[in-house]
Amino acid sequence: MKIKYHQRGFTLIETFVAITILVIAVIGPMSLLSGALRQSRLIANQITADHLAQEGVELMIYRRNKDQNHFNPFDAAEDEGCPTGFKLSPTIGYNCLGEGVDTIFKRTITPELVTDGDGEQYKITSEVNWVGDNGRPSVAISLIFKN
């Protein structure tokens, strides 16, 4: 029986090089995809926080318009803020009423009396903080007339 020393096929080194190239070709796009998913979650949370902050200002305007004679922004801010955290319900959305599952968002509304040449106004600052993704707080500020 004659032994062939130069058989056709891959050597062990060629196989390792091919596997390394395949691994790099798969891991590169996977890491990009992972980063993109993380960024999309961060952006979605930031948009939600922005909307909740703006809603805080709009709720204060609504309360002022609803009861102009007895509007107390400091009481309304306590009612409309959500310092203990929002809940998310499939039927009513984000709320502070205790219905739904806990979320990462908390809102504080701070009114401040401002007196200038136009009369008395309230500076309403609605701030939504959230935890988990190193997101920045969302702040909405508006001036509303006292009456």
Buried (B, 14 or more C-beta within 10 A) or exposed (E): EEEEEEEEEEEEEEEEEEEEEEEEEEEEEEEEEEEEEEEEEBEEBBEBBBBBBBBBBBBBEEBBEEEEEEBEBEEBBEEBBBEEBBBBBEEEEBBBEEEBEEBBBBBBBBBEEBEEEEEEBBBBBBBBBBEEBEBEEBBBEBEBEBE
